[in-house]
Every structure is written in structure tokens, then in C-alpha cells.
Amino acid sequence: MPHNDHDHGPGHDQPQSHIHSHDRAHDHSPGPGSSHGQDHAPAAGPSVLGRLEAVNPFPCCCGGSCAAPTAGTTSAELPQAAHTDTYRIEAMDCPTEERMLRKALEPMPGVKGLAFNLLGRELTVCHDLPDPGPIVLAIADLGMTAVPVVPGTAGATRAGAATSWLSPTLAVALVLSVASELLEWFGLGTPWLPAGCALLAIALSGLPIYKKGLIALRHRDLNINALMSVAATGALFLGQFPEAAMVMTLFAVAEKLESASLTRAKNAVTALLALAPQEATVGRTDGSFAVVPADAVPVGTTVRLRPGERVALDGMVTAGRSSLDQSAITGESLPVEKAPGDPLFAGSVNQEGELHYQTTALATDSTLARITRAVVASPGKQARTQRFVDRFAALYTPSVFTAAVAVAVLPPLVLGASFAEWIYKALVILVIACPCALVISTPVSVVSGLAAAARRGILIKGGLFLEQGHAIGTLVLDKTGTITTGRPVATDVENLAGDPGVNRSIAVSLAARSDHPVSKAVARAGREDGVALLPVTDFTALPGRGVRAMVEATPYHLGNHRLIEELGLCSPAIEARLDALEGAGKTAVLLADATGVLTLFAAADALRPHSREAVAELHALGVKTVMLSGDNAHTAAAIAQAVGIDAAKGDQLPEDKAAAVDALAAQAAQAGGAALIGMVGDGINDAPALARADIGFAMGAAGTDAAIETADVAIMDDDLRKIAAFIRLSRATVATLKQNIALALGLKGVVLALTFLGYGSMLLAVFADMGTSLLVIANGLRLLRR
């Protein structure tokens, strides 16, 4: 991960104690794989397709893990428990089944929490029961089969297989339903012939629905199956045989279509898992190579990669040169050149020469695994829209059912109207009452948006942040590693006192012990010029200022302007020279002893290629930009002007950046608007500011644990333009969510109005209900094409 703004002084080696605790649900604390600098090996992290099952990817109760929920309780919110069991439930693909399972399992003694993954059809139960048998039996009592997901078994998270939406049995039922309608319409055959065709069609298509409906009624759950069963049965009692058959058959067909659409949404997410091959060509002790399962390859193994092959495991190139397409990991459109010492990511495609590389992570511990895990886990943080829809649906169905009963009973009793007419209208209301289209519209849209972002190398850690992104009004940007490359190049060396050669040797010796980018530039230039290193003792890092150490029994300081001021060694001449360098956008560090400043060094940090374009795109979206840098104010202003950033502040320590974000948030609140504050950093030294921001972005997250795990949104490469792409995608997602809610409620409202006016029918209600479900799913899936 690139440096964030390590420009707090050349000795900046900020310890963990300086990273503040966070007051938000997400944790921006540094992870074990964090690195100061840009040259790193891929760090460890979790799993790949077919192998992701080997590591349950979502930490929750009992220190175990939970499948990512798509609604309700998230895995991170589950309580502590003795056991965590995950079950594959094929019949669970709709909020209807989730609600039934919650009602059945949550009151059970010993059950501590549930997490649902509807797209993966998985349920995770955290419990204290010695035997999970009662849980399985309770699920079976609902007409569903729970198959335990055993770590290492195939299929738990595999992309769903494409299934035919029209089986032969369903096709025959559809033909019989149409025949029944035509026979009734034209008065052909005996009166029992249309009824016979209708009953046979219902038997072929409706028995599973009747079974589910009876189970739902037995558990006092008014779900779509219960409502449809009551409506079809009522139509039969009223003598509407053809209509009852068409209602049941069309509902069964729509259910199949809906399941197929949801499978596509699931496949779009889990397709990420299929990128890494299942086998690798590893080197043997005798110099030969053998193809072995990637799961069996330990860290440190030599692997051969030929042109056209995909990288099976994360590693480091040891021999050969080639270019690799790693767009699946970072979203970069152009191939990346690789040479000895460069990292490789599982799932990348070798395009040219043969490479040998040494593995740095297990197959279940790769960058690709962490990407996939983050995407699959993302729906767990629900968007506000989804939470609203869930609460609304919980009140909507009982209210409409009560209204249907009133419609069936009150007009005949009060106005003397026909019971048959008003019972029929009540049945139409029952059919249109199910909020399935409304409830399913939000997770499909959110998952589609998350998958579309992941394809571009943007990892969004939940529907909450995907939805909030559209409201970002101000984006706070770190300088080093975000606006600039984070690899300054030494530009100036000015000796002010003493022997120039000795002074430079001392400075390079101190700089070699520091991790600050400018110090690294000084040390790198010294190595290139063959400067000899001197023994250093009593080395101390001074965060935000520089370093202090003893060289040949003499104390020296190497640090920034602030350090020299604190030491009382600054002078008007030095001030003037620093002002000139800083005005040119350069960063200066100074070597001093007890008598004064000996040598002045300067380095310049190059802008990233797309920084100006990225800032222009943000401004086009109406987003204000503010840069916060630990560098001096002159350098910060020069960089900001070069890029086109609206405002810049220099000399910012980590706590200063956090305070600046707080101040911007307070200003936004005082303005009375709903604009949010975003913060772009590297997830480590900017942790306090990232935690204060409404949405935290980590740049250059590929190959690092900390950025993927701590940021709300992780940009896998260093392309700042993807922040604007995220905001555009967020706006499209929010627009889709609003469209789906309007579609779901609007079409149902139209049918209800037509029913009360005497123009509604159960056939129209089925088309409106299930047609709306398919429309909102299709509308949500459009986001996959962005």
C-alpha cells in the first residue's frame, strides 16, 4: 500500500499508540500486513472459488465466522456463542423464507444470532446448543432442507448453475391453463372440461406452492405462498376454475424466472472466485516441475508460470520478465510489467514470457480471496433504503390482509352487496398484497452495484456506503501516495557548515534508518552516489518531526522545519531558503548538530499521472476537494494549485487531520445540507481522519491486509479517478433503488385502485405482483453493465 502522507518528518515511524481508537463500526486500525512504503510483497488474507469454503469468511460469534447476511443482523453484530454452524438451504432465496426462518429460530433457547446470505442460500446460526439437531428439525418443519456447509467441500460458495425457468411439468401446466381459459371463453366441450384442465394444471404447478402456503399459515406467517394459496382456493370455491389455474401457473413460472434472475446476480459476485486456477506447476527438489492442486502448495514454493496461464497463488517473481493483466485484481486496463522482486496476484494472466515465482501466501490466503470476501460480505451493512423497506414490508402485508378481509365482509353486510363479487375483490387484494417485489428490489440492486464496482477494482464494504456515496459533498485527500506517487526524488543538497562529504555521510546514515519518503529519497541518492554509511547508535524516531541519533559520539538531528524550530536552530537565511524550496513544491529536511544546521536536503514528489484529471472529474460532480498534508504549507499549496484542488492545509499531524475532518463535518451540518465528508488515505497513518469521515477510502489496497480490512471503500490500484467512478455508481444505484420502490408500490397501487373500481382481476394481480418482481430485478441487474 502506498504511503499516505508520511510527510511529517523524515523520521516518521508512527507507532501504533499514535493511531486513535475509532468511534465507528468499521475499524481503520492498522492490520498486521501494513507496510510503510510502496515496495511490498502481497500480504496474506483469505480465499478463492471452490476454496473459499475452507475459510468461513465472515468473523462473528465465538470467534468463528458467518456467511454474509443480506438483510437483518450482520455477521459483525452477532453475539458471542459456543458454536457457529452454516447451512445450505436451497429453498431459501427470498425474504419470504428468511422471515419464516427468523420466526422459527430466533425464539429457540440457545440460539444467539442468525446471519443470512440469500444470494448464496446460506444461513449461519450462532448457538450454545450441544447438538444442532433441533435447529435442523425446526428448518425441516418449515418445509426446507438444511445441509451443513463443511469447510473444504465444494459448492458452498460456488456460482449458481444456470437452471431452466420452464420445466416440462410447468410447460404442460401452462398449456392446460391456457386451454382451460380458451374452453371457458368459447364455451367448447362439456362444462367440466375447462374445470378438469384447470384442476390438472393446479396439481402440476401449484402443489409445492400449496405446501409452502399451508406451512406458512400453520406458523401464522402471511407470506406470498399463503396469500396465493388462499386466493387460488377462493377462486375455486367461487367457480373461477380457469382463473385459479392461470393464477397458480403464472405464479409458478414467475417464481422460476425470479430464481433465475437472482442466480445471475449471485453469479456476478461469485464469478470473482473463479479467477484463480485450481492447480499450480511447482518446482521439485530435483529441478523438475509437477502440476499439483493449488490448495496443497505451501508458502515459499517455487512455481512456474507460462504465457497465457493465470497466477494460482500470490507470490514474488524470482526469475524472468513479462507483462501481466491484473485487471481482475486492481481494475487496471493496461498490462503491468513484472521483473524479479515484483509481486504477483492470484488471478492475474501472464501475457508474454515465462516466469518463476515464490509463493507468499496459501491458496486460501490471497489478495483475490480478500477481494472476494469483502464483496460477498458487503451486503451485510444494509443501506438505509433497505432497512426502510424491511420495516415497511413488516407492516404492509398484515395491513393489506386486514383490508382484504374488510373488503370481503363489510360491503355485503353493510350495503347488501354480493358476497361473491366482494370476496373476489378481496382475493385480488390478497394476490397483490405480497411485498416480495419491494423487498427483493434493494438487495439485488445493491449486490449488482457492489459487483460492478469490484470489476473495476473498487471494493465497497457494504450497501450502506454504496448508498451514501452519492451524497459526498467534500472529499479530503491525503497528499503522499494519493495525489503524488509517494516516492520523492532528491533534487537539492546545500552544505551550510562543516565538511560536505562528512555531513552527507551522516545524513545518509540517519536517513537509511527512517521510513519517511523524503528520507528514503536522500538515502537512495546516497546509495547511488556511493556514500559510505557510518555507525549509528541511540536512534530515536520523532513522529511528525524527524529522527535523532548518535554518530561517532556526537548527537545529530535530521528533520523538517518544525524540528529545527523546536531546537532553536532556525535563522532568517535558512527561513528564506526553505521558503524558496517550498514555494517550488519541494520538501526540505535539514541535518543539524548542537551548534546549528549543517546541510539542507530537498526532494520533490511527482504527481500521479491522473491526479489532475481525477480532481477535475470530482469538481464536475459538484464535489469540493481539500488536501491535508504533513508537508509544509508552501509545498501543500504548490501541489494543490498544480492539481486544481480547492483548498490545502500543510503541517498536519494525524490528529490535526482528524480535527480538520471534524471541522468540515461541523460546517456541513451548520449549512443544513445532507452533504457527507469523504477521506482518502492509506488506512494506517490516516486512521483517525478516516474514522471521522463519513466514508473512508484506501488507495492502492492490492496486496495489503490493512487497507482492505480497514477502509469503507478500497481502491485496489492507485487511480484516484475511481473515486469519481464510485460516486457516479452510487448515484446510479440510489436512482435505481428509488425507481424500484416507485415501480413496486406504484403498480400495486394501480391494481388496487382498479380492483375497487371493478376493473381488477386475479390474473392482472398476478401479472402486477410477479411482473413487478421481475422488473425490479432486471432494473437492478442493469447496474452490472456499468
N, C-alpha and C positions, 0 to 999 in steps of 0.2 A: 504494500500500500504506500502510495507516495506520501511524502511529508505533507503535513497540513501547513501550519505556519510555524515552523520551528525557528522562526527568526526572532527569538527572544534573547539572543546572545549566543555566541559560539559554543558555550558550554552547556547549552540547553540539553539537559538529560533528565527531563522531568520525572521524578519518582511517582509511584502510584499514589502516594499520600497526597499529592497535589491534585489528583483527579477527584472532583467533588462527587458526593453521593447525589443520586438523582431523585427527583420528586415526581417522576412519571413512571408509567407502567413499563415502558421499554427501557432497557438498560444500555447506556452508552459507555459503560466501563470497559477498559481495555481487556482484550482477550489474550489467551496465552500465546497466540501466534502473532501478536503485534510486532511490528518492526519499525525501527527508526530509519528511514531511508527508502530508496526505491529499488535497490537490488536485493530481491529476496527470492527464496525458493517458495514454491507453493506450500502453504501451511496445511496442516491436517484439518479435516472437517468431515461430515457424514455423507452419503451413499449413492448408488446408481441403479438403473432399472433392473428388475429381477433380483438386485442385490440390496435394494433399499429396505426390503423386509428384514434383512439381517440386523438392521439397527432401527428400532422403532423411533421415528424421527422427532417426536414432539414431547419434550420433557414435561412431566406433570406430577401427579401424586406419587408418593412412595419412592421418589427418585427414579421412577420408571419413565414411561413415555406414553403419549396418547396420540391417536390419529387426529389430524387437524379437523376441528369442527367447522361446519359451515353455518351453524346457527347456534344461538343459545350460549351455553358455557364454553369458554375457550379452554384449551388444554392448560394454559398457563394459570388459569383461575381455579383449577380443580384442587380439592383439599388433599391433605396427606392421607394415605391409606396403605394397608399392608400389601395389596395385590393390584396389579393393573393387567386386565385382560382385554384383548382386541378381538372382535368377531366380524367375520364377513357375513353380511345379510343381503342376499341377492334381491329380496323383495323390498328392501329399503332404498328407494330412490326418489322420495318425495317428502316434503314436510308433513304430509298426512301420516306416514309411517313413523316419522320422528316424534310427532306429538303423542301417538299411541304408546310408543316405547317409553317416553318420558313419564306418562301417566302410570304405566305399569311398573317401571323400575325405580323411579326416584323415591317412592314411599317405602321400598323394601328395606328392612333392617339390615344394616351392614353396608349398603350401597352409599358411597361417599360422593360420587360425581360421575357425570356422563359427558362424553365428547363425541360429536357426530361428524362423519365425513360422508355426506350424502353422495357426492360425485364418485367417491371410492367405494360407497356402500359398506362402510365400516363403522362400527360402534366400539368405543373404548369405555370400559367400566372400571372405575377405581372403587375397590371394596375391601372390607375386612372379613369376608366370609371364608371359612376354611375350605369350603367346596363351592365352586361356581355353578354347580348343578341347578340350584334354584333360579339363577339368572337365565340359564339356557331354557329351563322349563317355562319361565314367565314369557320369554320371547316366543317359544313354540305355542303357547296359549293364545298368542295374537296371530297365529297362522303363518309365522315366519320361521325360517331355519337359521340358526346361528352356528356358523362354522368357525372354530377358533383359528386365528391367524398365528401360525407358528413361525417364529423368526427363521429365515432361511428358506422358507417354502416359496414357490413361485406363485404368482398371481395375486398376491395381496395388494400390490400397488400397480400391477401391470395395466397398461392401457386396455380399456374395454374392447372386446371384439365386436366388430360390426354385426348387428343382428338384423334379420329381415323384419320389417314392420308389418308385413302381411303374411301370416302363416296360412297353409292350406285350409285349416279348420276355420280361421277367421274369414278367409275368402268365401268359403261356402256359406257361412253365416251372413255375410254381406249380400250375397246373391239371393238367399232366401228372404232377407229383409226387404230387398227391392222388389222381389216377386210378390211378397205379401202386400206391399203398398200398391203395386200395379193391379193385382187381382181385386183388391178392395176398391180402387179408383174406377176401374172399368166394369166392376160387377161380374167378373168372369168366374165360372165354376160354382161350386156349392158354397154357402156361407161359411162352412167350416174349413174350406181350403186356405183362405188367407190366414185364418187363426192357426191352422196347423203349421203353415210355413213360418209364421211369427214365433210360435212356441218352440219349434225346432231351432230357429235362429238364436233365440234366447238361450236355449240349452247349450248350443255350441259356443256362444260368445260370452254369455253372462254368468255362468255358474261360478267362475272364480270371483267375479265382482260380487255376486250374492254371498259367497262365503266370507269375503272380506267385510261386506256390509253387515252381516249378522254378527261377526266378531266385534265390529266397531260398536254396534248397538248394545251388545252384551256388556261392553266396557263403557257404555254411556259416552261414546265419542261420535259426534255428528260430522264424520268426515265425508269426502266425496263419494266413497263406496256406499256408505249408509244412505246418503241422500239419493243417490242414483237407484239403489235397490228399492227404496220406498217409492220413488217416483215411477219406476217401471211397474212395480206391483200394483200401485194405484191405477195406472193406466190399464192394466189387465182387468182389474175389477170394474173399471168403467167401460170395458168392452173395446178399448182402443188398442187392439192387438198389433196391427201393423206399426203404429206409432211406438208402442212399447218395444217392439223388436228393433226398429231403427234407432231408437234412443240407446238401447243397450249395445247394439253392434257398433254404432258410430263412436260411442264412448270407449269401447274396447279398442277400436282402431286408433283413436286419438291417443289412448294410453300408450300404445306401441310406438306411435310417432314421437310422443313426448320422451319416452325412454331412449329412443334412438338419438334424439336431439341432445339429451343430457349426456349420453355416452360420447358424443362428439366433443362436447365441452370438456368432459373429463380427459379424453384422449389428447386434447390440445395442451393440457397441463402435463400429463404424464409422458407425453412424447419426449420431453426433455430427458427423461430417464434412459431412453433407448439410444442415446448418442454414444455411450462408451461400449466398446466391444466386450464380449464375454470371455475372450481369450487373448493371451499375450504371448509373443515369441521371446522366451527368456534364454539367457546365456547359461551354459553349464560350465563346470569346472574344467572340463577337457577342451573348452573352446568351441564346442558345437552349440547349436540352438535347438530348442524344442518348444512346441506350442502347448501351453498349459492353461487351465482355467484362470482367469484374472483374479478370482477370489483367493486363489492359493499362492499368489505372488507376495512375498514379504517385502518390507521396506529395505532398500539397499540393493535390490536385484537389478542386474543389467538386462535391459530389454532392447530388442532390435525393432526399428520402425522403418518399413519400406514405403516408397512413394505410393500414394493412394490409400494407405491404411490410416485408420483412426487410432489416436493415442488411447491406450487402455487404462493407464494409471498416471496420476500426477508424477512428474519426475524432473530431473535436471539433465540437460544434454551433456554427454561426456565425449562424444565423437561425431563428426560430420556437420554439414551445414545444409539448411533447407529453409523453405518458407512454408508456414502452416496457416491454414484457415481456421482461426479460433473464434469465428463469429458466433458460434453457438454458446461460447462462454462469455465473451466480452461485448458482442454485438458489433465488433469492428468489421467493416465491409471489405477491407484490403488485407491480403495475407501479411503475416508478420515474419520477418527473418529471424531464424534461430541458429545459434552457434554454441560451442561448448560454454557451459556456465549459465545458459539461459533456461528459464523454467518452461515446462510443458504441462498443459492442462488436459486431463482426460476428456475425450470427446472431440478434440481438435483433429483436423485432417492434414496429413503430410502431403505436400503437393509436388516436391521435387526430389531432393537427394535422400539417401538412406541416412538414418540417424541411429545412434546408440544412446540410450539414456539410463540413468539410475533412478529407480523409483524412490519417491519421497513420502508416499502415503499409501495406505492399503486401498483396495478396491472399494471398500465401504467407508473410505475416509478421504474423499477427494473434493476438489473445488466444485466439480459438477454435482456432486452429491449435496453439497451445502446449498447450491443454487436451487436444485430441485426441492430440497427440503423446505427452503424458505418459501418457494412458490406454493407448494402443497399446503404448507401451514398457514399461508396468508389469509384465506377466508375466515380464519378463527377470530380475527379482530374485525367485528362487524361494522359496516358503515352505518351512519345514523339512519339512513333511509331504510336499511334492512331491519334495524331494531324497531323503527316506527311501524313498518309493515307487519312484523311479527305481533306486535301489541294490538294493532288494528284488527288483524285476522282473528285473534283470540276472542274479540268481542263481536266481530262481524257475523260469523256463522250462527251462533246462538240467537242473535238478534233477528236475523233473516228467517231462521226456522220458526221463531215465535211469531213473526209476522205472517208466515205461511199458514200456521195453524189458525191465526185470527182471520185470515182471508178465507179459509175453508169453512169456518164456523159462523162468524158474525153476520155476513150478508144474508145467508139463508135464515138465520134465527131472527135477525132484527128487521130485515127488509123483505123477507119471504121469497128471496131469490132461489134459483135452482141449486140444490146441493151439488149435483154433477158438474155444473158449469164452474162453480167456485172452488170445488175440490180440484178440478183440473188446473185452474189458475194457480192454486196453491202448489200443485205438483210442479208446475213450470218454475215457480219461485224457488222450490227446493233444488231443482236442477241447476239454476243459475246461482244459487247461494254459495257454492264452494269457492273459497278464496284461493284455490290452487294456483291459478294464473298469477295472481297478485303476489303470493308468497314465493313462487319459484322464479319470478322475474328478476329479483335482486341478486340472488347468488349466482345465477347464470351470467348476468351482466358483469358482476364483479370478477368472477373467475375468468371470463373472457378478456376483460381488461388486464388482469394480472398476467395472463398467459401472453397477451400481445406485448406487454412491457418486457417480460422475460426474454422474448425472442430478440429484443433489441438490446439486451444486456442491462436492463433496468429491473432490479429486484425490489418489489414493493411489499412491505411487511404487513399487509392486511388491507381489507376493503375500506377500513376507516381512513387510512392515509390516501388511498386511491381517490376516495370521495372528497377529502379535504383539500387535495392538491389544487383544485380549480379556484380556491379562494385565496391562494398565496398572493399577497399584495406587495410584500417586501422580501427580497432574498438577500441574506447576509452571506458574503463569500469570504472564505479564507484566501490568503494570497498564495503562499508557497505550496505547490502541489495541486493547486486548484486553478488559479489564474496563470501561474507560472509553472515551469517544469519542475521546480524544486531542486534543480541541480545547477547552482550558480557556478560561474567560471571566473577565476581570479583575473582581475583587469589591471589593478594598480598596486605597486609596492613603493612606499616612500619612507626612506630612513631619516629619522629626525635627530637621533643621537646615538653615539657608540658605533661599534663595528657592524657594518651592514650584514656581512656574512654570518657573524655570530648571532646577531639579532634574528635573522631569518631562521637559522637552525633552531633557536629556542622556540620561536613562534610555530614552526612546523612541528616540532616535538610536542608542544601543547595541543595544537590543532588536531594532531593524529589521534588524540585521546578523546576528542569531542565528537558528538554526533550532529552538531548544528550544520546546516548546509553550507554556510559561508566558511566555517572552519574546515569542512571537508574540501571545499574548493582550494583553500590555502594549502592544506596537506597534499592534495592531489597535484597541485602545481609544484610543490616542493619535491615530491617523488619524481615527477617528470624532469625536473632540473637537477636531480641527483643530490639534493640537500641531505646532509648527514643528520640522523636523529641523535639526540642527546638523552642521557638517562633522566627520567622524570620521577620525582617522589612527592608524597603528600598531595596527590592530585585531588582537587575538590571541584565539583560542578556547582556553578552558581546559577540556578534556573532563571531564565529571563535576562541574564546579565553576561555570563561568560564562564571562565574557569580560573582557578588559582592553583599553582604548583611550585615546587622547589626544583630548580635546575642548578646543579653544582653548588648546592647550599645557599643559593640566592632565591628569594621569593619573586615570582613573576605573576602578572595577570594578563590574560588575553580575553578581551571582551568588547562590548559595544559602548556606545556613547554614554549610556546610563551608568555603566560600571565606572568609567573614567571620571564622571561627575561625582559619584559617590566616594571615590578615592581622593577627590580634591586635586586631580592632576590635569584638569582641563585648562585651556588657555584661549585667549581670543584668536590666536593664529590657528590653533587646532580646530576651534569652532568654525572659522571661516573655511578651512579646507574640508571639513565634514559637510558643511552646508553646500559646497560646490559639488561634492560627490553625490550627496543625497538628492540634490536637485537634478542630477543626471540619472537618477533611478538606480544608483549603486548603493550597496550596503558596505559599511566600513567596520572593521574590527581593529583594535589597537593593542599593541604589546607594550606593557609598562612594567617598570620596576619601582622601587620605593622612591626614586628620585624624579621620575616623570615618564612621559610617553617616549618610547624608543623608536617604534616603527608603526606605520599605518598601512593596513592592507584593505583593498576594496575588491568587491566581486559583484557581478551583475547576474540576475536571474532572468533567463529567457522566457518570454511569453509562450504559452501553449499556442499551437497553430490556429486553433479555432476559438480562442478566448474572445476576440472582438466580435466575431460572428455570433457566438453564444449570447453575449450581453445584448447585442442588437436584437436578437430573437426574443429575449426576455422583455426588453423595452416595447417591442411590437405587441406583446401580450399584455402590456399595461403593468408590468412588474417593476417596481423600483429596486435598484441594486445598491448595496452598501458593502464596502470591503473593510474588514478588520484585520490588521496585521501587527505582528510583534516587531516588525521593522520600524525604523524611524518614520516620522510623519512625512518628511520630504520624499522619501522613497515610495511610501504608500501612495502619496498624491501623484507622483510621476507615473506609477504603474496604473493607477485608476484613470488618469487622463488618457494614457495610451490606449486603454481598453474601452473607455467610454462609460465607466462606472459613475453613478450619480454622486456618491459620497464615499469618503475613505477616512479611516482613523488609524494612526500608527501608534507605536509603543504600547501595544495592547498585550497584557498578560492574560493567561487563561481566564482568571476571574474578571478581568476587565471586559473580555469578550462576552462573558455570561451577563454582566451588568448591562452591556450595550444592547444585547438581545432583549433583556427585560425592559429597558427603556423604550425600545421600538415597539414592543408589545403594549406597553402602557400608552404610548402615543396613539397606536391604532385603536385601543379601547376608548380613549378620550374622544377620538374622532367619531365614535359611534358606529363605525362600519364593522363589517364581518371579515375584514382582511386578516389573513394569517401571516405569521412570520416563518420563513424557511431559513435553514442554516446549512451551508455546505462546508464540510470539513473532512477530516480523515478518521473520525470516530475515536481518536485516542486523546491527543492533547487538547482537542476542542470539545471534549466530552461535556464540560459544564455548559457551554453555549449550545451544543446540540441538544442537551436535555431541556434547556429553557425554551428552545424553539418549538413551534407547533409541529413542524416536520423537519427531521434531521436527515441530511443527505451525506453519504460517504462516497468519496471519489476514489477511483482506482481500486475497487474491492477485490478484483480477481486474484486468487491465490492467498488471501489473508482471512483468518478467522474473525478478527476483531471487527472489521468493517461490516461484514455480512451479518454478524450477530448483534451489533450494537445500533446500527442505523435504522431509521424508519424506511428509508429508501437507499439502496446501494447501487451506485453506478459502477458497473464491472470494469470499464476502462476509464481513461482519463478525459473523456469527451464531455466537456461542460454543456454542449448543445443538447445533451439528453435531459437536462433539467427542463428545458423548454418543451421537449417532446413529452416528458412526464406531465407537465401542466396541460398540454393540449389533449393528451389521452384522458386525463382526469376530467377535463371539461366535456369531452365526448361521452365518458362514462356517466357523468351526472345527467347529461342531456338524455341519454338512453334510459336511465333509471326513471326519470320524470315521464318520458314517453311511455314506458311500460306501465307505470302506475295509472297514467291517464287512459291508456288502452284498456287495462284490466277493469278499472272502475267505470269508465265511460261506456263500454259495450254492455256490461252487465246492467248499468242504469238504463240504457236504451231498451233492452229486452224487458226489464221490469216495467218500464213505462208502457211499452206495447202490450204487455200482459194485462195490465189494469185497464187499458183501453179496448181490450177484446181482440187484439191482433196477434198476441203471442201464442206460441205453441211449444211443446216439449222438444220438438225437432229443432226449432230455432234456438231454444235454450241450450241444447247440447252443442250446436254449432258455435254459439256465442261463447260458452264456457271453455270447451276444449279448443275451439279455434283461437280464442284469446290466448290460451296457454301456449299454443304453437307459435302464435305471432310474437309474443313477448320473448320466447326462447330464441326464435330466429332473429329478432331485433337485437337481442343481447349478443348473439354469436357474430353479428356484424363487426363487433369490436376486434375480433380475431384478425380481421383483414387490415387493421390499421398498421 
